[in-house]
Amino acid sequence: MQLNLNTKFMQDFTVILLKLLVLISSLKNIVYWVYPLLNTGFFTFHYPVIPYLNLLPNFFPALICIASFSGSLYIFFNNSRVVLSVVLLFCGCVNIYLQLSDYLGLHHDMYLSGIAFIALGYYFLNPNKSRYGIILAITSATYLLSGIYKINPDFLDGSMTLDIINRADRYFYGDLFIFLFKKFSVPLSIFAIVVEIIEPFILIFGSLLWKKVSVLITLPFHIGIALTGTGTVYNLIYPILFWYLIFFENKFEENIKIHYLHFIAMILLLVISVIYIFFLLSLLPGHVEGFIEKYL
């Protein structure tokens, strides 16, 4: 079943998903990075990649996180492309700075979301084919290098995948999630490698149809990892980048045909994003209380 949808509507939908992701990223920065600072007055477990970052005032991470959070809210009330670009560029820089401030917390989630936000912000300042190509290059390289890196005994035997699956035990659905997927750790590992290696070629050389199919293939992969609480921003931004690459190409007509499953997938990502935002918001009162107790 095909849906005949206006291309601008699909572009706007993708931008809404992107704005929600910026909000999620900003909230995560407050919850996971600023909280220890507010409760101790110094980085309890933050050891910077660049030692000179220690020279910055202790309140600096809190200020930039609050600024990025404010910006992530403002873009919902201002549809200016320039404003969206500035917020994306700033939030991308914040993510990279926070990652550089703690090598013990090193995770590709922060680096890649930071790079992706900066690239998207750069694109929206002046959309053109060369800037579009930067997004395509970042997305393709991320998948290809991740897939190649996974070709090692620890990943192929399913042990690393099983470890990720078991992280879902922190959530109410954890027992069921682990029961359903732990027996498939080896096939899922192979699936992840194959998907990540072939995706770049689909993005660069594939037709519109193959690009649409590729999103449906990768979405369960990303959502499944996100449900374990691992790399949340990373696993939400790459489906969004896929839709961006599909719906922002200049060659499309005014209307675009899309399979209903594809549209349902976008709705699913929207729902997941909103639920995760409420989850992060539920953690904020404790952080505010800690801030008040320490500084007021």
N, C-alpha and C positions, 0 to 999 in steps of 0.2 A: 504494500500500500504506500503510495507516494502522496506527500503533502506539497502543495504548490504555495510556497511562502515568499513574501517580499524579501529581497536580499537585504534591504536596509533594516528590516525587522530582525533578521538573523544577526546582522552586525551589531545592532543595539543590544540584543540579547547577550552576545558574547562580551560586550563591554560591561554589562551589568555583572556577569560572572567574574570578570576581571576586577571590578570595583569591590565586590564581595571578598575576593581573594586578598586584595590589598588591606581590607579591614581585618580579615583573619590574621594576616601576617603581622599587622600592627598590634593586635591584641595579644598574639603569642609572644611578641617581644616584651610586652609589659609583664605578662604572667610568668614567663620562663627566664627572663634576663634581668628585669629590674627588681623583682621581688627580693632576691638575696641582698641586693644593694640597699634596699629600703630597710631591711631588717637588721643589717649588720653595720652599715655605714662604709663598708669596703667590699671588694670582690672576694667572697668567701672561697669560691672555687673557680674564679675566672682568672686564668693565666694567659696573658695576651701573646699572640703570635709575634707581634712587634712590641718589644719591651717599652718603647717610648710612650705607648698608650697609657702606661701607668702614671704618666705625668699629667694626664687630664684630670680635672676635678671629679670627685666621686659622684656628683650629681649629674654629670654630663650624659651618661646613658639614659637616665630618667627623663631628662629634658628632650633629647632627640626622639625617644619613644613616645612621649606625650605629643610632640610636634607631629610625628608621622601618624599617630592615631587621630589627631585633630584633622589632618589633611585627608585621611581615609574617610572620615565622616563628611567633610566638606564637598568631596567630589560627587556625593549623592544629591546635593542641592545645587550644584553648578555643573552644567553640561559643556562648559568650555573645553575644547580640545587642548588648549594651552595649559589650563589648570590641571587637567588629568595628566598631561605630560610632566609638569613640574612635580606633582605628587608622586608619580611613578619613579621619576629620577631620584627624588629625595628618599623615598622608602627603600629603593634599591640600594642606595649608598648606606642607609642605616643598617640594613640587613648584613651587608658586607662588613661594615665596621664592627657590628656586634659579634660576628663570627671571628673576626681577627682578634677580638678581645678575649677569646677563650679557646685555646687549642685543644683543651680537654673535651670541649663540647663540639669538636669538629664534625660537621655534617654537611653533605652536599646540598641538603635542603636549603640552608641559609645562603650559600654561595650562588647556587643556581637560580633561586628566586630573585636574589639581588641582581644578578646579571640579566635575567629575563625582564625584570621591572625596568632596569635602565635601558635595555634595548627597545622595549615597548614605548617608554617615554620618549626616547629619541625618535622613534617612528612617528608618533602622534604629533610631534612638533612640526613635521613636514613630511607627510606620507609620500613615498616614492618607491620605485622598484629596488633601488640599492639598499634602502633601509629595510624594506620588506625582506630582502635577501639576508640581512643580518639575523633577523628572527628565524628564518629558515635554516641558516647555518648553525645557530646556537642549538635549536631543537634537534636537528639531525646529528650534530656532533655529540650531544649529550646521550642520545640513545645508542649510537654506534660505539662510543668509548665505554659506556656502561656495560653493553652486551659483551664486548671483548674482554673487559676486566673480570667479568663473571666466569670466564672459562678457566676454572681452576678446580682442583679436587674438592676443596671445602664447599664450593657451591654446587658442583655437579652431583655430589652424593646426597644433597638435600639438607645437610646439617644447618647451613646458614638460613635457608628458607624456613626450616622447622623452628629455629630460634626466633625468627620474625613472627611466625604464626603464634607461637606461645606467648608473645607479648600482649596478645589480646585478652589475657586472663585478668587484666586490670579493669575490664568493662563488664557490664551486666550480660552481654551476649558472648562473653569470652569462652565459656565452656562449650557452647554449641559451635562456635566458630572453630575452635581447636579440634573438636570432634569431627567436624565435616571435612577439614582440610589437611590435618596433620598426616594422614595416610597418603596424601598426594604430593608430599614435599619434593620428591625427585621429579615427577612430571611437571610440576609448577616451576621448578628451577630451570628445566630445559625450555619450557614455554617462555619464561622471562628472557632467556638468552636469545632465542629465535626471534621473538617479537622485537627486542631492542636492536638487533642487528639488521633486520629487514625494513624496519620503519623508516630509516633515513632514505633508503632507495625509493620507497613509496612516496615519501614527501617530495623528493627532488624530481623523480622521473614518472611517478604514477599519474594516472588520469584522475579526474574529479571523483569518479566512482570509487576508485581504489583508495583515495584519501578518506572518503566517507567511511568505507569499510574498515580502514585502519583505526579510526577513532573507536568504533564499536569493539574492535579486537583489544585495544589497549585500555579501554575504560575499566573493565573488570580487574585488570592487572593493577591499575593505579588505585582504584577504590578499595580493592582487597588489602593492599599495603596500608592505605590510609586508615582502615578500620583497626589495624593493629596499633595505631598511634605512632607510627613511624613515618617520618618525612611528610607530614601532612600538607604543608604548603607546596612542596615539590609535586606531590601526587594529585594536587588539584590544579596546579598551574599548567602542567603539560597537556591534559585534555583541552584546557582553554586555549593554549597555543595552537593545538591542532585545529580547533574551530576557527581561530583567528586566521590561520594559514588558508583555510578553506573559503571563508566568507569575505576576506578582505582582498582577494586577488582582483585585479582590475578587469579581468576578461569576462566576468560574469554578467549575465543579462539582469534586467530589473527584477525578475522573479527567478527563484531557484527551487528545483524540486529536491525534496529531501525525504528519505524513508521515515515512516512514523517512529520506528525504533530509535532512529538517530535523534529525533526531537525529544522522545521520552528520556533518552540518555542525558540530554541537556537539562531537562526538568529535574532529573535525578540529582545531577550535580548541583543544581540550584538549591534543592531541598537539603542535601548534605551540607552545603556551605552555610545555610541559615541555621541548621541544627548545631553545627560546630561553633558558630558565632555565639549562640545562646549558652553553649557549654562554657566557652571562654569568659563570657560576661558573668556567669555564675561564680567564677573564681575571683572576680575583681573585688567584691566587698571585703574579703579577707586581706587583700593587698592594700586597700585603702585604709583599713583599720590598722595595719602594721605601719603604714606611713604616718598616720595621725599619732599613734603611740610614740613613734620615734622622734618626730620633728615638731609636734604640737603639744 
